[in-house]
Amino acid sequence: MRIFKIVQSVYQWTFHSQRAFFVQNNIQTNICRFYAVRRGGKLFTMKLDTPEFHQLFTPELTQLKSLFDKHGFELRIAGGAVRDLLMSKLPHDIDFATTATPAQMKKMFDEEEIRMINNKGEKHGTITARLNDKENFEVTTLRVDVVTDGRHAEVEFTRDWQLDANRRDLTINAMFLGFDGTLYDYFNGKEDLEARRLRFVGCAAERICEDYLRILRYFRFYGRIAKVPNSHEADVVQAIKENVSGLAGISGERLWMEVRKIVCGRFNGPIMHTMLSLGIGPHLGLPDKVNEKEYERVCEAASPLSPQAVAFMTALLYTEDQVYALNKRLKMSKEEVKTSLFILTHRADPIPTPPLRYCMDLHNDTVAREPKVKDRISELLKYRGEAALLAEFQTWTPPRFPITGHDLFSKSVPKGPVFAKTLNDLRALWKESNYTLTKEDLLDRIEEVVSKHKS
């Protein structure tokens, strides 16, 4: 870490003094990032003219661009949206980059009477404007990361598009697109995208040290972009292996956000195998010994049914204690923990004939203490790869248990353990009848059931 801090201080000095080539020639073994800017950053441009690109231009977006033009600031589409457009996909989210500082944007939007919302991103250069009460636009000032600690960065603003591109993680995410369709690509991102190749901008190890979450982001994008399951660049694998311990300082919520997308994405089996082989598992709250065979089975059988991410993670576990340990690290939701425990408990249950009866009985046995049991059973069936049974179960309407607590009160069943046992026994009788006993049939059995528990 001492070398890294020295590198950062030298970088600050060179950025302000504009003596980039001095640093390149004399300290190039330590300054991976700045070296990449000047040596690898060769601008490539081309024109993009696709239906997806033209679909972006809502009246509000056109108005936004006009505002920046009017006030003399450049505005371009940035990052993932550019990548998606080059893949002929319509982006779900669009990020924008600009030469305007946050203060300049705020002044401009105030003068133009444009509403601004959510000021949480302002210290990192992001202003969110809402136009015509229809669309929100996040616009971020070009910036450089001056100091990083593996989780957060202190930034300084710049007007240099290449410096901003240089701070980004992957070459495929480091491109900009002008509103006239001009692509600005400094690090061969388009070429890498066409080859379905994932490379970090500049030095992989330094990129990762700036934000260790980039380890998981790499695997997430690998699943989205790569052609084959195991074609990782050797320097990337080595950089991840050497810096994997940095994940210990990343919050569970941020980890889980990435892991969710990895296990639900393409190549989820091979990618998890690679992650585990590089020592990532313990930093995600996984045990030293995981059930990788079960995980591979679930990936193959369940993926077409789109189970929740927690179902895939449960496949790696053996015990309830391991579920709680996973949750302690990843900070999953309460519902996800309950789903994991439910799957762990029932994943090896034998399924009799007819199969729907298994689901009906499991629903009946669980619904009194778990209102969302139908959702849990659906996730269990996805986990097990039971596509036909899942389809049948999802169209099944659970019959309503005809007896309520009020019925027992009206029959003078005493409160306490006898009351609860009576209700459970009546539910069991209803189940044994294949759910055909009526309310009257069950009420006729109350005296018999209560006397059994009083004796």
Number of C-alpha atoms within 10 A of each C-alpha: 8 6 9 17 13 12 18 17 13 14 21 16 13 16 15 9 9 10 12 17 15 11 18 19 10 10 14 15 10 16 21 19 21 24 21 18 22 15 11 15 19 14 12 15 15 11 12 18 12 13 12 17 21 13 10 15 13 11 12 18 16 12 14 19 16 14 17 18 12 10 12 11 17 14 24 24 20 23 23 19 23 28 22 20 18 19 15 13 15 18 18 8 10 18 18 19 23 25 22 24 22 21 12 14 26 19 12 17 19 12 9 10 10 16 15 18 13 11 12 11 14 17 12 18 24 24 24 20 22 17 18 12 10 8 12 17 20 19 26 25 25 25 26 23 21 16 19 16 16 19 17 13 15 13 16 16 20 17 17 13 18 24 21 20 27 28 20 19 25 25 26 30 24 27 30 28 26 16 18 10 18 16 22 25 24 24 28 20 24 25 13 16 20 13 12 17 19 22 23 25 28 24 19 22 22 21 23 24 22 20 20 25 22 22 27 24 19 20 24 23 19 25 22 14 19 20 14 13 15 13 12 16 12 8 14 19 16 14 18 24 17 13 16 22 14 19 22 17 14 17 14 20 14 13 20 20 14 19 22 16 19 25 24 21 20 22 23 22 22 16 20 20 16 16 18 17 11 16 16 21 18 16 20 21 19 22 17 9 12 18 14 16 12 16 24 19 17 23 26 14 16 24 20 11 16 14 21 19 18 24 29 25 20 28 23 21 22 15 12 16 11 18 23 17 15 23 21 13 19 21 18 17 12 10 12 17 20 17 23 27 21 19 22 19 13 13 14 9 8 9 11 10 8 9 15 16 14 15 22 20 16 15 19 21 16 13 13 13 8 12 11 15 20 22 12 21 22 20 24 24 24 23 27 19 21 16 17 10 16 21 12 11 20 12 8 13 9 13 10 8 16 17 17 10 12 10 15 18 12 8 12 11 19 14 10 8 10 17 17 14 15 23 19 14 15 20 20 16 15 21 17 12 10 12 19 12 17 14 14 10 12 17 16 11 14 19 14 11 17 18 11 12 12 9 5
